[in-house]
Amino acid sequence: MSEWRTYINDKRLFFSNKVAKCVNTTKVEKEFCLMLREFVEGYQAFITKDSSIGEALADVAISLIGLVEIVEIDLQIEIEQKVMVNEQRHYLVIDGVLTSIDEPER
């Protein structure tokens, strides 16, 4: 986990690479679409048992970290807060689907 935090803390490195390569650094909508494409590539690698799944998931992470820099949020804080919210949730299986039955305080 500490390695992941290092990547999150060094998100400027990902962003500066985007700037150097003249890749999108302002259009949030485009960044979401690009990240979705990376997710699809990861899923395709998974279902075809392609060895590139690690590379595809790395692209997802890099896209996410780039997006975090564009929207200027602290992802580590957001993750920690979301984990605390999720820990307070209660779930039931309803019609075969795990469903949150209450919304915890935020």
C-alpha positions as CSV (number, residue, x, y, z in Angstrom):
1,M,0.0,0.0,0.0
2,S,2.8,2.4,0.7
3,E,4.0,2.1,-2.9
4,W,0.5,3.2,-4.1
5,R,0.6,6.2,-1.8
6,T,3.9,7.2,-3.3
7,Y,2.4,7.2,-6.8
8,I,-0.6,9.2,-5.6
9,N,1.7,11.7,-3.8
10,D,3.9,12.0,-7.0
11,K,0.9,12.6,-9.3
12,R,2.7,15.7,-10.6
13,L,5.0,13.3,-12.4
14,F,2.1,11.8,-14.3
15,F,0.7,15.2,-15.1
16,S,4.0,16.6,-16.2
17,N,4.4,13.6,-18.6
18,K,0.9,14.5,-20.0
19,V,2.1,18.1,-20.6
20,A,5.3,17.0,-22.2
21,K,3.5,14.7,-24.6
22,C,0.8,17.3,-25.3
23,V,-1.9,15.0,-24.0
24,N,-5.2,16.3,-22.6
25,T,-4.7,18.3,-19.4
26,T,-7.9,20.3,-19.2
27,K,-11.0,18.4,-20.6
28,V,-12.4,16.3,-17.8
29,E,-15.0,14.7,-20.0
30,K,-12.3,13.5,-22.4
31,E,-10.2,12.2,-19.5
32,F,-13.2,10.1,-18.3
33,C,-13.7,8.7,-21.8
34,L,-10.0,7.8,-22.1
35,M,-10.0,6.2,-18.7
36,L,-13.1,4.1,-19.7
37,R,-11.2,3.0,-22.8
38,E,-8.4,1.8,-20.5
39,F,-10.9,-0.1,-18.4
40,V,-12.3,-1.8,-21.5
41,E,-8.8,-2.8,-22.6
42,G,-8.2,-4.3,-19.1
43,Y,-11.4,-6.2,-19.2
44,Q,-10.6,-7.5,-22.7
45,A,-7.2,-8.7,-21.5
46,F,-8.9,-10.4,-18.6
47,I,-11.5,-12.3,-20.5
48,T,-9.0,-13.4,-23.2
49,K,-6.4,-14.3,-20.5
50,D,-4.0,-11.9,-22.2
51,S,-0.8,-11.2,-20.3
52,S,-1.2,-7.5,-20.9
53,I,-3.8,-7.1,-18.1
54,G,-1.1,-5.6,-15.8
55,E,-0.2,-3.0,-18.4
56,A,-3.9,-2.2,-19.0
57,L,-4.5,-1.8,-15.3
58,A,-1.4,0.4,-15.0
59,D,-2.9,2.6,-17.7
60,V,-6.2,2.8,-15.7
61,A,-4.2,4.0,-12.7
62,I,-2.2,6.5,-14.7
63,S,-5.4,7.9,-16.2
64,L,-7.0,8.2,-12.8
65,I,-4.1,10.0,-11.3
66,G,-4.0,12.3,-14.3
67,L,-7.7,13.1,-13.8
68,V,-7.1,13.7,-10.1
69,E,-4.5,16.3,-11.0
70,I,-6.9,18.0,-13.5
71,V,-9.7,18.3,-11.0
72,E,-7.3,19.2,-8.1
73,I,-8.4,16.8,-5.4
74,D,-6.4,14.9,-2.8
75,L,-7.1,11.3,-3.8
76,Q,-5.6,9.8,-0.7
77,I,-7.9,11.8,1.5
78,E,-10.9,10.9,-0.7
79,I,-10.1,7.2,-0.5
80,E,-9.6,7.3,3.3
81,Q,-13.0,9.1,3.7
82,K,-14.8,6.7,1.3
83,V,-13.4,3.7,3.2
84,M,-14.8,5.1,6.4
85,V,-18.2,5.6,4.8
86,N,-18.2,2.1,3.3
87,E,-17.3,0.6,6.7
88,Q,-20.5,2.1,8.2
89,R,-22.8,0.7,5.4
90,H,-25.0,-2.3,6.0
91,Y,-25.8,-4.7,3.2
92,L,-28.4,-7.3,2.3
93,V,-28.6,-9.6,-0.6
94,I,-31.8,-8.6,-2.4
95,D,-32.8,-10.7,-5.5
96,G,-29.3,-12.0,-5.7
97,V,-27.7,-8.5,-5.6
98,L,-25.7,-7.2,-2.7
99,T,-27.5,-3.9,-1.8
100,S,-26.7,-1.1,0.6
101,I,-29.7,-0.8,2.9
102,D,-28.8,2.5,4.5
103,E,-26.8,5.6,3.8
104,P,-24.2,6.4,6.5
105,E,-23.5,9.9,7.7
106,R,-20.8,11.8,5.8
